[in-house]
Amino acid sequence: MLLLAVNVTKGQGPDSNQPVNTFTKDTMVIGNSVRSMPKKIFPVSMLLVPGAMIAYGITSIDNGELEEVNEDVKEELWLEHSHREIHIDNYLQWAPAVAVYGLNALGIPGAHDFRDRTIIYGLSTAIMASSVFAGKNISKQWRPDGSDKHSFPSGHTATAFAAAEFLRKEYKGLSPWYSVAGYAIAATTGYLRMYNNKHWFGDVVAGAGVGILSTDLAYYLYPSFKKIFLREKSGATVAAPFYNQDVVGLSLVHQF
């Protein structure tokens, strides 16, 4: 016999002085014995793809062959085809996240309600922003246009892919086309960063990995975050740091 429950508590039966066992979902009863449920295992597979992307970007900083790839991409997109910069990437990076709230406003619910998805996206942004900020200040890599030493990793690309993964997580149960659209926008953002000669190819690959992993970690951590910090009451305020174009700030979201 196998029963799933949370806790074992004892109370008095209605017609007897004998204690009565009640079960909830954190304990497991096998036969007549009670055992603790196993803890949630960290999904190592979650690290594989974004981890490989980040590793590629880091390796490209000081690897002759990968540096040649960076130069080849720059030559193809910038040197051989001179053009004016396109600044739509400054706005496109946020589009997948905006789409999540737009779809909800149109009556197409995602996986979480307003509060939960907003806190999850805030956690994702906090993880992503701190990672990008640390990466830029540690690596001190020159941008392709020589404007500053904040090239690695690409913050725009990280923001876009974090938002694309956010859209995928919220709507993957409804249609795969939401994920396709979100990642197409994110990939376009990364391409434009190279097209505008603001980032190397390795910067963009690493930024994409940081963005995806940040959102995945936010979804993994949110149940624990919610249990520790949130209470079932109105008027909750969520604060999340952000980093974009060398600007660090704090975003606040308040639920009335």
C-alpha positions in Angstrom: 0.0 0.0 0.0 1.4 3.5 -1.0 -0.1 6.7 0.3 1.3 10.2 -0.3 0.9 12.9 2.4 2.5 16.1 3.8 2.7 15.6 7.6 1.5 13.1 10.1 -0.6 14.6 12.9 -2.7 13.0 15.7 -6.0 14.0 17.0 -8.9 12.5 18.9 -11.5 10.4 17.1 -15.2 11.5 17.4 -16.2 8.3 19.3 -13.0 7.3 21.0 -10.1 8.5 23.1 -7.7 6.9 20.6 -5.6 9.2 18.5 -6.4 9.3 14.8 -3.7 9.7 12.1 -4.2 12.3 9.4 -1.9 12.6 6.4 -0.8 15.4 4.1 1.6 15.5 1.2 5.1 15.6 2.7 5.3 12.1 4.1 5.1 8.7 2.5 3.4 5.7 4.1 4.7 2.3 2.9 3.0 -0.6 4.7 2.7 0.6 8.3 5.9 2.7 8.3 6.2 6.4 7.7 9.1 7.9 5.7 10.0 11.4 4.7 9.4 12.4 1.1 12.6 12.9 -0.9 13.7 16.5 -1.4 13.4 18.1 -4.9 16.5 17.3 -6.9 18.2 20.1 -8.8 17.7 19.5 -12.6 21.3 19.4 -13.8 20.0 19.1 -17.4 18.8 22.7 -17.1 22.4 23.8 -17.1 23.5 22.0 -20.2 22.5 24.2 -23.1 22.9 27.6 -21.5 26.0 26.5 -19.7 27.6 25.4 -23.0 26.7 28.8 -24.5 28.3 30.7 -21.6 31.4 28.4 -21.8 31.8 29.2 -25.5 31.6 32.9 -24.9 34.2 32.8 -22.1 36.5 30.6 -24.2 36.2 33.0 -27.2 37.8 35.8 -25.1 41.3 34.3 -25.2 41.2 31.6 -27.9 42.8 32.2 -31.2 40.4 30.2 -33.4 37.3 31.6 -31.7 38.7 35.1 -31.9 39.0 34.6 -35.6 35.3 33.6 -35.7 34.5 36.9 -33.9 36.6 38.9 -36.5 35.0 37.0 -39.4 31.5 37.9 -38.2 32.5 41.5 -37.7 34.0 41.7 -41.2 30.9 40.1 -42.7 28.3 42.2 -40.9 30.1 45.5 -40.5 33.3 46.0 -42.5 32.2 44.6 -45.9 28.7 46.1 -45.8 28.8 49.6 -44.3 25.5 50.9 -43.0 23.9 53.0 -40.4 23.1 51.6 -36.9 19.6 50.4 -36.2 18.4 51.2 -32.7 15.3 49.0 -32.6 17.2 46.4 -30.5 17.0 48.8 -27.6 13.2 48.1 -27.5 13.1 44.7 -29.1 14.9 43.1 -26.2 11.8 43.6 -24.0 9.2 42.4 -26.5 8.8 38.8 -25.4 8.2 39.9 -21.8 5.7 42.5 -22.9 3.9 39.8 -24.9 3.3 37.8 -21.8 1.4 40.6 -20.2 -0.3 41.5 -23.5 -1.6 38.0 -23.9 -2.9 38.0 -20.4 -4.6 41.3 -21.0 -6.3 39.7 -24.1 -7.7 37.0 -21.9 -5.1 34.3 -22.7 -3.9 33.1 -19.3 -0.4 31.8 -18.9 1.0 29.3 -16.3 1.0 31.9 -13.5 -1.2 34.7 -12.2 0.0 38.4 -12.3 1.7 38.4 -9.0 3.6 35.1 -9.4 4.7 35.7 -13.0 5.8 39.3 -12.1 7.9 38.0 -9.2 9.4 35.3 -11.3 10.4 37.7 -14.0 11.8 40.0 -11.4 13.9 37.2 -10.0 15.1 36.4 -13.6 16.0 40.0 -14.2 17.9 40.2 -10.9 19.9 37.1 -11.7 20.6 38.2 -15.3 21.5 41.8 -14.4 23.9 40.8 -11.6 25.5 38.2 -13.9 25.9 40.6 -16.8 27.2 43.4 -14.5 29.8 41.0 -13.0 30.8 39.6 -16.4 31.5 43.0 -17.9 33.5 44.3 -14.9 35.6 41.1 -14.6 36.3 40.5 -18.3 36.8 44.2 -19.4 36.6 43.3 -23.0 36.7 46.1 -25.7 33.6 46.4 -27.9 34.2 45.9 -31.6 33.7 49.6 -32.2 36.2 50.4 -29.4 33.7 52.6 -27.5 34.3 51.0 -24.1 35.4 47.8 -22.2 31.9 46.5 -21.5 31.5 44.1 -24.4 31.3 40.7 -22.6 28.6 39.5 -22.3 25.9 41.2 -24.3 23.3 42.7 -21.9 20.7 43.3 -24.6 21.0 39.7 -25.7 20.7 38.4 -22.2 17.6 40.6 -21.6 16.0 39.3 -24.8 16.7 35.6 -24.2 15.6 35.9 -20.5 12.3 37.4 -21.8 12.0 34.8 -24.5 12.4 31.9 -22.0 9.8 33.7 -19.8 7.3 33.7 -22.7 8.1 30.0 -23.4 7.7 29.0 -19.8 4.3 30.8 -19.4 2.8 29.6 -22.7 4.5 26.4 -23.8 1.4 24.5 -22.7 -0.8 26.3 -25.2 1.2 26.4 -28.4 4.9 26.0 -29.4 4.5 29.1 -31.7 4.7 31.4 -28.7 8.2 30.0 -28.0 9.2 30.2 -31.6 8.1 33.9 -31.8 9.9 34.8 -28.6 13.1 33.2 -29.5 13.0 34.6 -33.0 12.8 38.1 -31.5 15.6 37.3 -29.1 17.8 36.0 -31.9 17.1 39.1 -33.9 18.2 41.3 -31.0 21.5 39.4 -30.7 22.0 39.7 -34.5 21.4 43.5 -34.3 24.0 43.9 -31.6 26.6 42.5 -34.0 25.1 44.3 -37.0 25.5 47.6 -35.1 29.1 46.6 -34.3 28.4 46.7 -30.5 29.3 43.1 -29.7 31.4 40.2 -30.8 29.8 36.9 -31.7 31.0 35.3 -28.5 29.4 38.1 -26.4 26.1 37.4 -28.0 26.3 33.6 -27.5 27.2 34.0 -23.8 24.5 36.7 -23.3 21.9 34.3 -24.7 23.1 31.6 -22.3 22.9 33.9 -19.3 19.4 35.0 -20.2 18.0 31.5 -20.6 19.7 30.2 -17.4 18.5 33.2 -15.4 14.9 32.6 -16.2 15.2 28.8 -15.7 16.8 29.4 -12.3 14.0 31.9 -11.4 11.3 29.3 -12.1 13.2 26.7 -10.1 13.8 29.0 -7.1 10.4 30.7 -7.0 8.5 28.0 -5.0 11.1 28.3 -2.2 11.2 32.1 -2.5 7.4 32.2 -2.2 7.3 29.9 0.8 9.9 32.0 2.7 9.1 35.6 1.8 5.5 35.9 0.6 2.4 36.0 2.7 -1.2 35.7 1.4 -2.1 39.3 1.7 -2.7 42.2 -0.6 -0.4 45.1 -1.3 2.7 43.1 -1.9 5.7 45.0 -3.4 8.4 43.3 -5.3 11.8 45.0 -6.0 14.2 43.8 -8.6 17.5 45.3 -9.8 18.2 45.8 -13.5 21.2 46.5 -15.7 21.1 47.9 -19.2 23.5 49.9 -21.2 25.8 50.5 -18.2 22.9 51.7 -16.1 22.1 50.0 -12.9 18.7 50.6 -11.2 15.9 49.1 -9.2 12.4 48.3 -10.5 9.4 48.2 -8.2 6.2 46.3 -8.8 3.3 46.7 -6.4 0.1 44.6 -6.3 -2.9 46.5 -5.1 
